[in-house]
Amino acid sequence: MSGANNTSLTPVYFILNGIPGLEAAHIWISLPFCFMYLIAVTGNCGLIYLIIHEEVLHRPMYYFLALLSATDISGCNTIVPSMLCIFWFSLKEIGFNACLVQMFFIHMLTGMESGVLMLMAFDRYVAICYPLRYSTILTNTVITKAGLVTFIRSVSLMIPFTFLIKRLPYCRGNLIHHTYCDHMAVAKLSCGNIKINAIYGLIAAVFIGGFDMFCISMSYIMIIHAVVKLSSVDARHKAFSTCTSHICAIVITYVPAFFNFFTHRFGGSTIPHHVHIFIANLYLLLPPTLNPIVYGVKTKQIREAVIKLFVKQKYI
């Protein structure tokens, strides 16, 4: 086997094939991904800068948004540079351990993104249902601890993936038909029993995605229950408007993720393999690209902070 250690059946490196069947169009395919990457990094760095430097944004909602932006930047930098190297320079080799590291960070940051969206739903619940106690419930200490617990949860649930991959013997070559090291894409190269990999992947998805979606749903059920009790139509509209950006972020994140999940498991041979790869890349790149735009357009305080920054720069 090319690039393999014959004694241990562990590859020295894997070869990431990019988007199979569309190799001739890799340059053209790379352009929208590169454009999305630039928007994602610029937009999220801009949000973090604003939140740090504008005192009006020193509130729990924006601290969670900064955490979401930091997660998005990290996720983009985990996959896009190596993807562009494949598309532009045909640099397809990735070391076995480097592949494991990339796989861990991709799945860990995906879980982190889901967890931060759950924390942001809790923030909106407290802001609407307990407005007078908002600042006393969501203190800086509570926010820090919540972020840390979310990070530890994601790390602890994703670390086993690396051990589950490392234990497998690989005798089906080292060519991965993907643009990055996905857990099951790597596992399918093994001639060993990968049932435990598939089962643990499902368990991790339920513990993170399922649990977070349940908490988000419960938060919004209680928010709706509290808002419909308000006597004023303007008050109801104002309360719901504070949730618009977060609801958009949820849709942007979970719809592509669930679409990717179900097409991989139930699409079978009806969906071409290159479509699977496109979807897998979009579901990782779409949220980082659109989240800054959504929050920039729909959040009044952020719009005002951007205008203030541009005015300040103009007169410097």
Rosetta blueprint (number, residue, H / E / L):
1 M L
2 S L
3 G L
4 A E
5 N E
6 N L
7 T L
8 S L
9 L L
10 T E
11 P E
12 V L
13 Y E
14 F E
15 I E
16 L E
17 N L
18 G L
19 I L
20 P L
21 G L
22 L L
23 E H
24 A H
25 A H
26 H H
27 I H
28 W H
29 I H
30 S H
31 L H
32 P H
33 F H
34 C H
35 F H
36 M H
37 Y H
38 L H
39 I H
40 A H
41 V H
42 T H
43 G H
44 N H
45 C H
46 G H
47 L H
48 I H
49 Y H
50 L H
51 I H
52 I H
53 H H
54 E L
55 E H
56 V H
57 L H
58 H L
59 R L
60 P H
61 M H
62 Y H
63 Y H
64 F H
65 L H
66 A H
67 L H
68 L H
69 S H
70 A H
71 T H
72 D H
73 I H
74 S H
75 G H
76 C H
77 N H
78 T H
79 I H
80 V H
81 P H
82 S H
83 M H
84 L H
85 C H
86 I H
87 F H
88 W H
89 F H
90 S L
91 L L
92 K L
93 E E
94 I E
95 G E
96 F H
97 N H
98 A H
99 C H
100 L H
101 V H
102 Q H
103 M H
104 F H
105 F H
106 I H
107 H H
108 M H
109 L H
110 T H
111 G H
112 M H
113 E H
114 S H
115 G H
116 V H
117 L H
118 M H
119 L H
120 M H
121 A H
122 F H
123 D H
124 R H
125 Y H
126 V H
127 A H
128 I H
129 C H
130 Y L
131 P H
132 L H
133 R H
134 Y H
135 S H
136 T H
137 I H
138 L L
139 T L
140 N H
141 T H
142 V H
143 I H
144 T H
145 K H
146 A H
147 G H
148 L H
149 V H
150 T H
151 F H
152 I H
153 R H
154 S H
155 V H
156 S H
157 L H
158 M H
159 I H
160 P H
161 F H
162 T H
163 F H
164 L H
165 I H
166 K H
167 R L
168 L L
169 P L
170 Y E
171 C L
172 R L
173 G L
174 N L
175 L E
176 I E
177 H L
178 H L
179 T L
180 Y L
181 C L
182 D L
183 H H
184 M H
185 A H
186 V H
187 A H
188 K L
189 L L
190 S E
191 C L
192 G L
193 N L
194 I L
195 K H
196 I H
197 N H
198 A H
199 I H
200 Y H
201 G H
202 L H
203 I H
204 A H
205 A H
206 V H
207 F H
208 I H
209 G H
210 G H
211 F H
212 D H
213 M H
214 F H
215 C H
216 I H
217 S H
218 M H
219 S H
220 Y H
221 I H
222 M H
223 I H
224 I H
225 H H
226 A H
227 V H
228 V L
229 K L
230 L L
231 S L
232 S L
233 V H
234 D H
235 A H
236 R H
237 H H
238 K H
239 A H
240 F H
241 S H
242 T L
243 C L
244 T H
245 S H
246 H H
247 I H
248 C H
249 A H
250 I H
251 V H
252 I H
253 T H
254 Y H
255 V H
256 P H
257 A H
258 F H
259 F H
260 N H
261 F H
262 F H
263 T H
264 H H
265 R H
266 F H
267 G L
268 G H
269 S H
270 T H
271 I L
272 P L
273 H H
274 H H
275 V H
276 H H
277 I H
278 F H
279 I H
280 A H
281 N H
282 L H
283 Y H
284 L H
285 L H
286 L H
287 P H
288 P H
289 T H
290 L H
291 N H
292 P H
293 I H
294 V H
295 Y H
296 G H
297 V H
298 K H
299 T L
300 K H
301 Q H
302 I H
303 R H
304 E H
305 A H
306 V H
307 I H
308 K H
309 L H
310 F H
311 V H
312 K H
313 Q H
314 K H
315 Y L
316 I L
